[in-house]
Amino acid sequence: MACPELQLAGIMTHQASADAPDPAAAHRQVAVFDEAVRALREAGFVFDFLGGTSMGGIIAAGVAMGWDDDELESRMRDAFVEAAEPKEGVT
């Protein structure tokens, strides 16, 4: 389905199994992401950015830096909720 008003700026993945005891699932997630990116590029999509993260890794980093629960919540809200608000001219 054509959708000319839609512009794909980037693509991201969430490593849901990054902290699993067996790394095979995380390795498979990376492989699937790579396959998806390759297929989209072959279809003519151009990305301004690619990214991937594990929410567990982000939270663990905050804990390692000594953030308490309130600071963790505040920083996560700023980064993933407030920053995700639609920008002017973007629908």
C-alpha positions as CSV (number, residue, x, y, z in Angstrom):
1,M,0.0,0.0,0.0
2,A,1.5,3.3,-1.0
3,C,1.6,6.0,1.6
4,P,3.6,9.0,0.2
5,E,2.9,11.2,3.2
6,L,4.7,8.7,5.5
7,Q,8.5,9.0,5.8
8,L,10.5,6.4,7.5
9,A,13.3,8.1,9.4
10,G,14.9,5.2,11.2
11,I,14.5,1.7,12.5
12,M,15.2,0.4,16.0
13,T,15.1,-2.9,17.9
14,H,14.5,-3.8,21.5
15,Q,16.7,-6.7,22.7
16,A,14.1,-8.4,24.8
17,S,16.3,-11.4,25.6
18,A,19.6,-9.6,26.0
19,D,20.0,-10.7,29.6
20,A,18.8,-14.3,29.1
21,P,21.2,-17.0,30.4
22,D,21.5,-18.5,27.0
23,P,22.7,-15.9,24.5
24,A,21.2,-17.7,21.5
25,A,18.0,-15.8,21.6
26,A,19.8,-12.4,21.7
27,H,22.0,-13.5,18.8
28,R,18.8,-14.5,16.8
29,Q,17.3,-11.1,17.5
30,V,20.3,-9.4,16.1
31,A,20.2,-11.7,13.0
32,V,16.5,-11.0,12.4
33,F,17.1,-7.2,12.8
34,D,19.9,-7.4,10.3
35,E,17.7,-9.3,7.9
36,A,14.9,-6.7,8.2
37,V,17.3,-3.8,7.6
38,R,18.8,-5.5,4.6
39,A,15.4,-6.3,3.1
40,L,14.1,-2.7,3.7
41,R,17.3,-1.2,2.1
42,E,16.9,-3.6,-0.9
43,A,13.3,-2.3,-1.2
44,G,14.7,1.3,-1.5
45,F,14.3,2.6,2.1
46,V,16.9,5.0,3.4
47,F,17.4,5.4,7.1
48,D,18.7,8.5,9.0
49,F,19.4,6.2,12.0
50,L,19.5,2.6,13.2
51,G,19.4,1.7,16.8
52,G,19.0,-1.0,19.3
53,T,18.8,-1.3,23.1
54,S,17.7,-3.4,26.0
55,M,15.5,-1.6,28.5
56,G,17.1,-3.8,31.2
57,G,20.5,-2.5,30.2
58,I,19.4,1.1,30.4
59,I,17.9,0.6,33.9
60,A,20.9,-1.3,35.1
61,A,23.2,1.6,33.9
62,G,21.1,4.0,35.9
63,V,21.3,1.8,39.0
64,A,25.0,1.5,38.5
65,M,25.3,5.3,38.5
66,G,23.5,5.5,41.8
67,W,20.1,6.8,40.6
68,D,17.2,6.1,43.0
69,D,13.8,5.1,41.9
70,D,12.5,8.6,41.5
71,E,15.5,9.6,39.3
72,L,15.2,6.5,37.2
73,E,11.5,7.2,36.6
74,S,12.2,10.9,35.8
75,R,15.0,10.1,33.4
76,M,13.0,7.4,31.7
77,R,10.0,9.6,31.3
78,D,12.1,12.5,29.9
79,A,13.9,10.2,27.5
80,F,11.1,7.9,26.3
81,V,7.9,9.8,26.9
82,E,8.5,13.5,26.7
83,A,11.1,13.1,24.0
84,A,8.6,11.0,22.0
85,E,5.9,13.7,21.9
86,P,5.0,14.7,18.3
87,K,7.1,17.5,17.0
88,E,5.6,20.5,15.1
89,G,5.1,19.6,11.5
90,V,5.4,15.9,12.1
91,T,2.2,13.9,12.1
